[in-house]
Amino acid sequence: MVTPEHVTEMHMLIQNSRLAILAGGHGDYIGEITTPQNPAQIATTVEMINEFLK
């Protein structure tokens, strides 16, 4: 499992990278956003993914 500290370190090593750490627990995955819990958080996550894919 990758920790927030590890991804932060990787982010610092990759020039022009952007980092987003999304709330979740061990075993959570992006597919679970299809089960709405917090509509604002879901909308923000989808917007970030769409922007990345552009």
PDBQT receptor file of N, H, CA, C and O in Angstrom, charges set to zero:
ATOM      1  N   MET A   1       0.846  -1.177   0.000  1.00  0.00    +0.000 N 
ATOM      2  CA  MET A   1       0.000   0.000   0.000  1.00  0.00    +0.000 C 
ATOM      3  C   MET A   1       0.891   1.241   0.000  1.00  0.00    +0.000 C 
ATOM      4  O   MET A   1       1.885   1.310   0.723  1.00  0.00    +0.000 OA
ATOM      5  N   VAL A   2       0.522   2.197  -0.810  1.00  0.00    +0.000 N 
ATOM      6  H   VAL A   2      -0.285   2.140  -1.397  1.00  0.00    +0.000 HD
ATOM      7  CA  VAL A   2       1.280   3.446  -0.897  1.00  0.00    +0.000 C 
ATOM      8  C   VAL A   2       0.733   4.420   0.136  1.00  0.00    +0.000 C 
ATOM      9  O   VAL A   2      -0.478   4.618   0.235  1.00  0.00    +0.000 OA
ATOM     10  N   THR A   3       1.623   5.019   0.896  1.00  0.00    +0.000 N 
ATOM     11  H   THR A   3       2.607   4.858   0.816  1.00  0.00    +0.000 HD
ATOM     12  CA  THR A   3       1.203   5.973   1.929  1.00  0.00    +0.000 C 
ATOM     13  C   THR A   3       1.180   7.391   1.351  1.00  0.00    +0.000 C 
ATOM     14  O   THR A   3       1.815   7.649   0.329  1.00  0.00    +0.000 OA
ATOM     15  N   PRO A   4       0.457   8.311   1.994  1.00  0.00    +0.000 N 
ATOM     16  CA  PRO A   4       0.485   9.709   1.543  1.00  0.00    +0.000 C 
ATOM     17  C   PRO A   4       1.908  10.275   1.522  1.00  0.00    +0.000 C 
ATOM     18  O   PRO A   4       2.245  11.086   0.660  1.00  0.00    +0.000 OA
ATOM     19  N   GLU A   5       2.727   9.850   2.461  1.00  0.00    +0.000 N 
ATOM     20  H   GLU A   5       2.453   9.191   3.162  1.00  0.00    +0.000 HD
ATOM     21  CA  GLU A   5       4.117  10.320   2.496  1.00  0.00    +0.000 C 
ATOM     22  C   GLU A   5       4.882   9.859   1.252  1.00  0.00    +0.000 C 
ATOM     23  O   GLU A   5       5.673  10.615   0.688  1.00  0.00    +0.000 OA
ATOM     24  N   HIS A   6       4.639   8.606   0.828  1.00  0.00    +0.000 N 
ATOM     25  H   HIS A   6       3.996   7.992   1.287  1.00  0.00    +0.000 HD
ATOM     26  CA  HIS A   6       5.314   8.083  -0.363  1.00  0.00    +0.000 C 
ATOM     27  C   HIS A   6       4.892   8.850  -1.618  1.00  0.00    +0.000 C 
ATOM     28  O   HIS A   6       5.736   9.242  -2.424  1.00  0.00    +0.000 OA
ATOM     29  N   VAL A   7       3.590   9.060  -1.780  1.00  0.00    +0.000 N 
ATOM     30  H   VAL A   7       2.905   8.741  -1.126  1.00  0.00    +0.000 HD
ATOM     31  CA  VAL A   7       3.158   9.757  -3.000  1.00  0.00    +0.000 C 
ATOM     32  C   VAL A   7       3.591  11.212  -2.990  1.00  0.00    +0.000 C 
ATOM     33  O   VAL A   7       3.853  11.787  -4.046  1.00  0.00    +0.000 OA
ATOM     34  N   THR A   8       3.669  11.810  -1.818  1.00  0.00    +0.000 N 
ATOM     35  H   THR A   8       3.456  11.342  -0.960  1.00  0.00    +0.000 HD
ATOM     36  CA  THR A   8       4.156  13.187  -1.733  1.00  0.00    +0.000 C 
ATOM     37  C   THR A   8       5.618  13.246  -2.162  1.00  0.00    +0.000 C 
ATOM     38  O   THR A   8       6.025  14.159  -2.881  1.00  0.00    +0.000 OA
ATOM     39  N   GLU A   9       6.402  12.274  -1.720  1.00  0.00    +0.000 N 
ATOM     40  H   GLU A   9       6.072  11.532  -1.136  1.00  0.00    +0.000 HD
ATOM     41  CA  GLU A   9       7.806  12.226  -2.116  1.00  0.00    +0.000 C 
ATOM     42  C   GLU A   9       7.942  12.007  -3.629  1.00  0.00    +0.000 C 
ATOM     43  O   GLU A   9       8.765  12.653  -4.278  1.00  0.00    +0.000 OA
ATOM     44  N   MET A  10       7.141  11.101  -4.186  1.00  0.00    +0.000 N 
ATOM     45  H   MET A  10       6.473  10.575  -3.659  1.00  0.00    +0.000 HD
ATOM     46  CA  MET A  10       7.175  10.877  -5.630  1.00  0.00    +0.000 C 
ATOM     47  C   MET A  10       6.784  12.138  -6.391  1.00  0.00    +0.000 C 
ATOM     48  O   MET A  10       7.406  12.495  -7.392  1.00  0.00    +0.000 OA
ATOM     49  N   HIS A  11       5.750  12.802  -5.902  1.00  0.00    +0.000 N 
ATOM     50  H   HIS A  11       5.245  12.513  -5.088  1.00  0.00    +0.000 HD
ATOM     51  CA  HIS A  11       5.277  14.045  -6.520  1.00  0.00    +0.000 C 
ATOM     52  C   HIS A  11       6.397  15.076  -6.581  1.00  0.00    +0.000 C 
ATOM     53  O   HIS A  11       6.562  15.763  -7.589  1.00  0.00    +0.000 OA
ATOM     54  N   MET A  12       7.159  15.180  -5.507  1.00  0.00    +0.000 N 
ATOM     55  H   MET A  12       7.025  14.621  -4.689  1.00  0.00    +0.000 HD
ATOM     56  CA  MET A  12       8.253  16.153  -5.461  1.00  0.00    +0.000 C 
ATOM     57  C   MET A  12       9.361  15.807  -6.456  1.00  0.00    +0.000 C 
ATOM     58  O   MET A  12      10.101  16.691  -6.887  1.00  0.00    +0.000 OA
ATOM     59  N   LEU A  13       9.481  14.538  -6.821  1.00  0.00    +0.000 N 
ATOM     60  H   LEU A  13       8.879  13.820  -6.470  1.00  0.00    +0.000 HD
ATOM     61  CA  LEU A  13      10.526  14.095  -7.745  1.00  0.00    +0.000 C 
ATOM     62  C   LEU A  13      10.135  14.212  -9.214  1.00  0.00    +0.000 C 
ATOM     63  O   LEU A  13      10.999  14.178 -10.090  1.00  0.00    +0.000 OA
ATOM     64  N   ILE A  14       8.831  14.351  -9.492  1.00  0.00    +0.000 N 
ATOM     65  H   ILE A  14       8.128  14.379  -8.781  1.00  0.00    +0.000 HD
ATOM     66  CA  ILE A  14       8.348  14.397 -10.872  1.00  0.00    +0.000 C 
ATOM     67  C   ILE A  14       8.036  15.850 -11.229  1.00  0.00    +0.000 C 
ATOM     68  O   ILE A  14       7.090  16.451 -10.720  1.00  0.00    +0.000 OA
ATOM     69  N   GLN A  15       8.860  16.387 -12.115  1.00  0.00    +0.000 N 
ATOM     70  H   GLN A  15       9.629  15.900 -12.529  1.00  0.00    +0.000 HD
ATOM     71  CA  GLN A  15       8.715  17.786 -12.502  1.00  0.00    +0.000 C 
ATOM     72  C   GLN A  15       7.348  18.047 -13.143  1.00  0.00    +0.000 C 
ATOM     73  O   GLN A  15       6.869  17.249 -13.947  1.00  0.00    +0.000 OA
ATOM     74  N   ASN A  16       6.739  19.152 -12.784  1.00  0.00    +0.000 N 
ATOM     75  H   ASN A  16       7.128  19.801 -12.130  1.00  0.00    +0.000 HD
ATOM     76  CA  ASN A  16       5.444  19.586 -13.309  1.00  0.00    +0.000 C 
ATOM     77  C   ASN A  16       4.291  18.657 -12.951  1.00  0.00    +0.000 C 
ATOM     78  O   ASN A  16       3.241  18.702 -13.591  1.00  0.00    +0.000 OA
ATOM     79  N   SER A  17       4.474  17.819 -11.939  1.00  0.00    +0.000 N 
ATOM     80  H   SER A  17       5.327  17.782 -11.419  1.00  0.00    +0.000 HD
ATOM     81  CA  SER A  17       3.379  16.932 -11.539  1.00  0.00    +0.000 C 
ATOM     82  C   SER A  17       2.401  17.670 -10.636  1.00  0.00    +0.000 C 
ATOM     83  O   SER A  17       2.722  18.696 -10.036  1.00  0.00    +0.000 OA
ATOM     84  N   ARG A  18       1.208  17.118 -10.563  1.00  0.00    +0.000 N 
ATOM     85  H   ARG A  18       0.947  16.285 -11.050  1.00  0.00    +0.000 HD
ATOM     86  CA  ARG A  18       0.191  17.644  -9.647  1.00  0.00    +0.000 C 
ATOM     87  C   ARG A  18      -0.261  16.479  -8.786  1.00  0.00    +0.000 C 
ATOM     88  O   ARG A  18      -0.359  15.349  -9.264  1.00  0.00    +0.000 OA
ATOM     89  N   LEU A  19      -0.533  16.745  -7.536  1.00  0.00    +0.000 N 
ATOM     90  H   LEU A  19      -0.454  17.663  -7.147  1.00  0.00    +0.000 HD
ATOM     91  CA  LEU A  19      -0.891  15.694  -6.588  1.00  0.00    +0.000 C 
ATOM     92  C   LEU A  19      -2.273  15.955  -6.015  1.00  0.00    +0.000 C 
ATOM     93  O   LEU A  19      -2.584  17.069  -5.594  1.00  0.00    +0.000 OA
ATOM     94  N   ALA A  20      -3.095  14.916  -6.003  1.00  0.00    +0.000 N 
ATOM     95  H   ALA A  20      -2.842  14.011  -6.345  1.00  0.00    +0.000 HD
ATOM     96  CA  ALA A  20      -4.398  14.979  -5.343  1.00  0.00    +0.000 C 
ATOM     97  C   ALA A  20      -4.518  13.732  -4.489  1.00  0.00    +0.000 C 
ATOM     98  O   ALA A  20      -4.400  12.617  -4.997  1.00  0.00    +0.000 OA
ATOM     99  N   ILE A  21      -4.747  13.907  -3.215  1.00  0.00    +0.000 N 
ATOM    100  H   ILE A  21      -4.843  14.813  -2.803  1.00  0.00    +0.000 HD
ATOM    101  CA  ILE A  21      -4.958  12.783  -2.307  1.00  0.00    +0.000 C 
ATOM    102  C   ILE A  21      -6.435  12.782  -1.943  1.00  0.00    +0.000 C 
ATOM    103  O   ILE A  21      -6.936  13.711  -1.309  1.00  0.00    +0.000 OA
ATOM    104  N   LEU A  22      -7.118  11.727  -2.356  1.00  0.00    +0.000 N 
ATOM    105  H   LEU A  22      -6.711  10.973  -2.871  1.00  0.00    +0.000 HD
ATOM    106  CA  LEU A  22      -8.560  11.633  -2.140  1.00  0.00    +0.000 C 
ATOM    107  C   LEU A  22      -8.842  10.827  -0.895  1.00  0.00    +0.000 C 
ATOM    108  O   LEU A  22      -8.148   9.853  -0.602  1.00  0.00    +0.000 OA
ATOM    109  N   ALA A  23      -9.861  11.232  -0.164  1.00  0.00    +0.000 N 
ATOM    110  H   ALA A  23     -10.425  12.023  -0.402  1.00  0.00    +0.000 HD
ATOM    111  CA  ALA A  23     -10.219  10.532   1.060  1.00  0.00    +0.000 C 
ATOM    112  C   ALA A  23     -10.647   9.105   0.766  1.00  0.00    +0.000 C 
ATOM    113  O   ALA A  23     -11.331   8.839  -0.222  1.00  0.00    +0.000 OA
ATOM    114  N   GLY A  24     -10.246   8.213   1.616  1.00  0.00    +0.000 N 
ATOM    115  H   GLY A  24      -9.690   8.429   2.419  1.00  0.00    +0.000 HD
ATOM    116  CA  GLY A  24     -10.615   6.807   1.466  1.00  0.00    +0.000 C 
ATOM    117  C   GLY A  24      -9.850   5.988   2.484  1.00  0.00    +0.000 C 
ATOM    118  O   GLY A  24      -8.992   6.506   3.198  1.00  0.00    +0.000 OA
ATOM    119  N   GLY A  25     -10.159   4.734   2.544  1.00  0.00    +0.000 N 
ATOM    120  H   GLY A  25     -10.856   4.312   1.964  1.00  0.00    +0.000 HD
ATOM    121  CA  GLY A  25      -9.475   3.852   3.466  1.00  0.00    +0.000 C 
ATOM    122  C   GLY A  25      -8.820   2.711   2.731  1.00  0.00    +0.000 C 
ATOM    123  O   GLY A  25      -8.926   2.619   1.508  1.00  0.00    +0.000 OA
ATOM    124  N   HIS A  26      -8.153   1.851   3.444  1.00  0.00    +0.000 N 
ATOM    125  H   HIS A  26      -8.067   1.926   4.437  1.00  0.00    +0.000 HD
ATOM    126  CA  HIS A  26      -7.491   0.702   2.833  1.00  0.00    +0.000 C 
ATOM    127  C   HIS A  26      -8.528  -0.141   2.100  1.00  0.00    +0.000 C 
ATOM    128  O   HIS A  26      -9.544  -0.530   2.676  1.00  0.00    +0.000 OA
ATOM    129  N   GLY A  27      -8.269  -0.416   0.843  1.00  0.00    +0.000 N 
ATOM    130  H   GLY A  27      -7.443  -0.101   0.375  1.00  0.00    +0.000 HD
ATOM    131  CA  GLY A  27      -9.200  -1.224   0.052  1.00  0.00    +0.000 C 
ATOM    132  C   GLY A  27     -10.206  -0.405  -0.729  1.00  0.00    +0.000 C 
ATOM    133  O   GLY A  27     -10.916  -0.947  -1.576  1.00  0.00    +0.000 OA
ATOM    134  N   ASP A  28     -10.283   0.910  -0.458  1.00  0.00    +0.000 N 
ATOM    135  H   ASP A  28      -9.706   1.350   0.229  1.00  0.00    +0.000 HD
ATOM    136  CA  ASP A  28     -11.178   1.756  -1.244  1.00  0.00    +0.000 C 
ATOM    137  C   ASP A  28     -10.592   1.926  -2.635  1.00  0.00    +0.000 C 
ATOM    138  O   ASP A  28      -9.375   1.872  -2.812  1.00  0.00    +0.000 OA
ATOM    139  N   TYR A  29     -11.427   2.123  -3.591  1.00  0.00    +0.000 N 
ATOM    140  H   TYR A  29     -12.416   2.166  -3.447  1.00  0.00    +0.000 HD
ATOM    141  CA  TYR A  29     -10.957   2.351  -4.950  1.00  0.00    +0.000 C 
ATOM    142  C   TYR A  29     -11.901   3.309  -5.645  1.00  0.00    +0.000 C 
ATOM    143  O   TYR A  29     -13.031   3.520  -5.204  1.00  0.00    +0.000 OA
ATOM    144  N   ILE A  30     -11.427   3.886  -6.735  1.00  0.00    +0.000 N 
ATOM    145  H   ILE A  30     -10.509   3.715  -7.093  1.00  0.00    +0.000 HD
ATOM    146  CA  ILE A  30     -12.162   4.958  -7.407  1.00  0.00    +0.000 C 
ATOM    147  C   ILE A  30     -13.555   4.510  -7.857  1.00  0.00    +0.000 C 
ATOM    148  O   ILE A  30     -14.460   5.339  -7.947  1.00  0.00    +0.000 OA
ATOM    149  N   GLY A  31     -13.746   3.218  -8.141  1.00  0.00    +0.000 N 
ATOM    150  H   GLY A  31     -13.010   2.544  -8.069  1.00  0.00    +0.000 HD
ATOM    151  CA  GLY A  31     -15.051   2.718  -8.552  1.00  0.00    +0.000 C 
ATOM    152  C   GLY A  31     -16.115   2.897  -7.494  1.00  0.00    +0.000 C 
ATOM    153  O   GLY A  31     -17.307   2.923  -7.802  1.00  0.00    +0.000 OA
ATOM    154  N   GLU A  32     -15.698   3.019  -6.258  1.00  0.00    +0.000 N 
ATOM    155  H   GLU A  32     -14.730   2.997  -6.008  1.00  0.00    +0.000 HD
ATOM    156  CA  GLU A  32     -16.668   3.186  -5.175  1.00  0.00    +0.000 C 
ATOM    157  C   GLU A  32     -17.345   4.546  -5.194  1.00  0.00    +0.000 C 
ATOM    158  O   GLU A  32     -18.328   4.752  -4.482  1.00  0.00    +0.000 OA
ATOM    159  N   ILE A  33     -16.838   5.486  -5.999  1.00  0.00    +0.000 N 
ATOM    160  H   ILE A  33     -16.039   5.319  -6.578  1.00  0.00    +0.000 HD
ATOM    161  CA  ILE A  33     -17.508   6.792  -6.056  1.00  0.00    +0.000 C 
ATOM    162  C   ILE A  33     -18.869   6.676  -6.720  1.00  0.00    +0.000 C 
ATOM    163  O   ILE A  33     -19.652   7.627  -6.705  1.00  0.00    +0.000 OA
ATOM    164  N   THR A  34     -19.162   5.506  -7.311  1.00  0.00    +0.000 N 
ATOM    165  H   THR A  34     -18.526   4.734  -7.323  1.00  0.00    +0.000 HD
ATOM    166  CA  THR A  34     -20.477   5.324  -7.906  1.00  0.00    +0.000 C 
ATOM    167  C   THR A  34     -21.542   5.041  -6.850  1.00  0.00    +0.000 C 
ATOM    168  O   THR A  34     -22.732   4.993  -7.160  1.00  0.00    +0.000 OA
ATOM    169  N   THR A  35     -21.114   4.856  -5.609  1.00  0.00    +0.000 N 
ATOM    170  H   THR A  35     -20.147   4.895  -5.357  1.00  0.00    +0.000 HD
ATOM    171  CA  THR A  35     -22.040   4.701  -4.493  1.00  0.00    +0.000 C 
ATOM    172  C   THR A  35     -22.026   6.013  -3.714  1.00  0.00    +0.000 C 
ATOM    173  O   THR A  35     -21.219   6.183  -2.800  1.00  0.00    +0.000 OA
ATOM    174  N   PRO A  36     -22.917   6.944  -4.070  1.00  0.00    +0.000 N 
ATOM    175  CA  PRO A  36     -22.853   8.294  -3.495  1.00  0.00    +0.000 C 
ATOM    176  C   PRO A  36     -22.932   8.317  -1.975  1.00  0.00    +0.000 C 
ATOM    177  O   PRO A  36     -23.812   7.709  -1.365  1.00  0.00    +0.000 OA
ATOM    178  N   GLN A  37     -21.989   9.035  -1.386  1.00  0.00    +0.000 N 
ATOM    179  H   GLN A  37     -21.274   9.529  -1.881  1.00  0.00    +0.000 HD
ATOM    180  CA  GLN A  37     -21.972   9.276   0.050  1.00  0.00    +0.000 C 
ATOM    181  C   GLN A  37     -21.916  10.784   0.295  1.00  0.00    +0.000 C 
ATOM    182  O   GLN A  37     -22.616  11.316   1.157  1.00  0.00    +0.000 OA
ATOM    183  N   ASN A  38     -21.079  11.447  -0.471  1.00  0.00    +0.000 N 
ATOM    184  H   ASN A  38     -20.510  11.014  -1.171  1.00  0.00    +0.000 HD
ATOM    185  CA  ASN A  38     -20.920  12.888  -0.357  1.00  0.00    +0.000 C 
ATOM    186  C   ASN A  38     -20.948  13.462  -1.772  1.00  0.00    +0.000 C 
ATOM    187  O   ASN A  38     -19.924  13.455  -2.456  1.00  0.00    +0.000 OA
ATOM    188  N   PRO A  39     -22.093  13.954  -2.218  1.00  0.00    +0.000 N 
ATOM    189  CA  PRO A  39     -22.222  14.429  -3.604  1.00  0.00    +0.000 C 
ATOM    190  C   PRO A  39     -21.183  15.476  -4.006  1.00  0.00    +0.000 C 
ATOM    191  O   PRO A  39     -20.707  15.455  -5.141  1.00  0.00    +0.000 OA
ATOM    192  N   ALA A  40     -20.822  16.383  -3.112  1.00  0.00    +0.000 N 
ATOM    193  H   ALA A  40     -21.208  16.400  -2.190  1.00  0.00    +0.000 HD
ATOM    194  CA  ALA A  40     -19.833  17.418  -3.445  1.00  0.00    +0.000 C 
ATOM    195  C   ALA A  40     -18.467  16.787  -3.686  1.00  0.00    +0.000 C 
ATOM    196  O   ALA A  40     -17.760  17.175  -4.616  1.00  0.00    +0.000 OA
ATOM    197  N   GLN A  41     -18.093  15.823  -2.858  1.00  0.00    +0.000 N 
ATOM    198  H   GLN A  41     -18.668  15.508  -2.102  1.00  0.00    +0.000 HD
ATOM    199  CA  GLN A  41     -16.804  15.155  -3.022  1.00  0.00    +0.000 C 
ATOM    200  C   GLN A  41     -16.782  14.344  -4.320  1.00  0.00    +0.000 C 
ATOM    201  O   GLN A  41     -15.768  14.313  -5.018  1.00  0.00    +0.000 OA
ATOM    202  N   ILE A  42     -17.881  13.700  -4.634  1.00  0.00    +0.000 N 
ATOM    203  H   ILE A  42     -18.704  13.726  -4.067  1.00  0.00    +0.000 HD
ATOM    204  CA  ILE A  42     -17.973  12.929  -5.875  1.00  0.00    +0.000 C 
ATOM    205  C   ILE A  42     -17.833  13.844  -7.076  1.00  0.00    +0.000 C 
ATOM    206  O   ILE A  42     -17.093  13.529  -8.007  1.00  0.00    +0.000 OA
ATOM    207  N   ALA A  43     -18.525  14.960  -7.071  1.00  0.00    +0.000 N 
ATOM    208  H   ALA A  43     -19.127  15.215  -6.314  1.00  0.00    +0.000 HD
ATOM    209  CA  ALA A  43     -18.465  15.903  -8.185  1.00  0.00    +0.000 C 
ATOM    210  C   ALA A  43     -17.046  16.437  -8.369  1.00  0.00    +0.000 C 
ATOM    211  O   ALA A  43     -16.574  16.558  -9.499  1.00  0.00    +0.000 OA
ATOM    212  N   THR A  44     -16.370  16.753  -7.279  1.00  0.00    +0.000 N 
ATOM    213  H   THR A  44     -16.753  16.654  -6.361  1.00  0.00    +0.000 HD
ATOM    214  CA  THR A  44     -14.999  17.245  -7.349  1.00  0.00    +0.000 C 
ATOM    215  C   THR A  44     -14.067  16.183  -7.917  1.00  0.00    +0.000 C 
ATOM    216  O   THR A  44     -13.209  16.485  -8.746  1.00  0.00    +0.000 OA
ATOM    217  N   THR A  45     -14.233  14.947  -7.473  1.00  0.00    +0.000 N 
ATOM    218  H   THR A  45     -14.930  14.701  -6.800  1.00  0.00    +0.000 HD
ATOM    219  CA  THR A  45     -13.396  13.850  -7.960  1.00  0.00    +0.000 C 
ATOM    220  C   THR A  45     -13.602  13.622  -9.450  1.00  0.00    +0.000 C 
ATOM    221  O   THR A  45     -12.633  13.465 -10.192  1.00  0.00    +0.000 OA
ATOM    222  N   VAL A  46     -14.847  13.602  -9.890  1.00  0.00    +0.000 N 
ATOM    223  H   VAL A  46     -15.634  13.729  -9.287  1.00  0.00    +0.000 HD
ATOM    224  CA  VAL A  46     -15.145  13.403 -11.312  1.00  0.00    +0.000 C 
ATOM    225  C   VAL A  46     -14.576  14.558 -12.137  1.00  0.00    +0.000 C 
ATOM    226  O   VAL A  46     -14.030  14.334 -13.218  1.00  0.00    +0.000 OA
ATOM    227  N   GLU A  47     -14.695  15.767 -11.647  1.00  0.00    +0.000 N 
ATOM    228  H   GLU A  47     -15.138  15.949 -10.769  1.00  0.00    +0.000 HD
ATOM    229  CA  GLU A  47     -14.151  16.928 -12.346  1.00  0.00    +0.000 C 
ATOM    230  C   GLU A  47     -12.633  16.825 -12.488  1.00  0.00    +0.000 C 
ATOM    231  O   GLU A  47     -12.086  17.130 -13.548  1.00  0.00    +0.000 OA
ATOM    232  N   MET A  48     -11.951  16.394 -11.422  1.00  0.00    +0.000 N 
ATOM    233  H   MET A  48     -12.396  16.146 -10.561  1.00  0.00    +0.000 HD
ATOM    234  CA  MET A  48     -10.502  16.227 -11.481  1.00  0.00    +0.000 C 
ATOM    235  C   MET A  48     -10.104  15.168 -12.484  1.00  0.00    +0.000 C 
ATOM    236  O   MET A  48      -9.144  15.358 -13.232  1.00  0.00    +0.000 OA
ATOM    237  N   ILE A  49     -10.821  14.054 -12.519  1.00  0.00    +0.000 N 
ATOM    238  H   ILE A  49     -11.601  13.899 -11.912  1.00  0.00    +0.000 HD
ATOM    239  CA  ILE A  49     -10.521  12.985 -13.460  1.00  0.00    +0.000 C 
ATOM    240  C   ILE A  49     -10.742  13.453 -14.902  1.00  0.00    +0.000 C 
ATOM    241  O   ILE A  49      -9.912  13.202 -15.776  1.00  0.00    +0.000 OA
ATOM    242  N   ASN A  50     -11.855  14.127 -15.139  1.00  0.00    +0.000 N 
ATOM    243  H   ASN A  50     -12.529  14.331 -14.429  1.00  0.00    +0.000 HD
ATOM    244  CA  ASN A  50     -12.128  14.649 -16.482  1.00  0.00    +0.000 C 
ATOM    245  C   ASN A  50     -11.068  15.632 -16.943  1.00  0.00    +0.000 C 
ATOM    246  O   ASN A  50     -10.649  15.601 -18.100  1.00  0.00    +0.000 OA
ATOM    247  N   GLU A  51     -10.630  16.506 -16.042  1.00  0.00    +0.000 N 
ATOM    248  H   GLU A  51     -10.970  16.532 -15.102  1.00  0.00    +0.000 HD
ATOM    249  CA  GLU A  51      -9.579  17.468 -16.380  1.00  0.00    +0.000 C 
ATOM    250  C   GLU A  51      -8.279  16.751 -16.705  1.00  0.00    +0.000 C 
ATOM    251  O   GLU A  51      -7.576  17.140 -17.637  1.00  0.00    +0.000 OA
ATOM    252  N   PHE A  52      -7.954  15.717 -15.955  1.00  0.00    +0.000 N 
ATOM    253  H   PHE A  52      -8.526  15.401 -15.198  1.00  0.00    +0.000 HD
ATOM    254  CA  PHE A  52      -6.744  14.937 -16.208  1.00  0.00    +0.000 C 
ATOM    255  C   PHE A  52      -6.813  14.266 -17.586  1.00  0.00    +0.000 C 
ATOM    256  O   PHE A  52      -5.820  14.226 -18.313  1.00  0.00    +0.000 OA
ATOM    257  N   LEU A  53      -7.972  13.748 -17.931  1.00  0.00    +0.000 N 
ATOM    258  H   LEU A  53      -8.778  13.780 -17.341  1.00  0.00    +0.000 HD
ATOM    259  CA  LEU A  53      -8.114  13.026 -19.198  1.00  0.00    +0.000 C 
ATOM    260  C   LEU A  53      -8.092  13.943 -20.417  1.00  0.00    +0.000 C 
ATOM    261  O   LEU A  53      -7.829  13.490 -21.531  1.00  0.00    +0.000 OA
ATOM    262  N   LYS A  54      -8.365  15.224 -20.211  1.00  0.00    +0.000 N 
ATOM    263  H   LYS A  54      -8.579  15.592 -19.306  1.00  0.00    +0.000 HD
ATOM    264  CA  LYS A  54      -8.315  16.172 -21.332  1.00  0.00    +0.000 C 
ATOM    265  C   LYS A  54      -6.877  16.295 -21.763  1.00  0.00    +0.000 C 
ATOM    266  O   LYS A  54      -6.573  17.039 -22.696  1.00  0.00    +0.000 OA
TER     267      LYS A  54
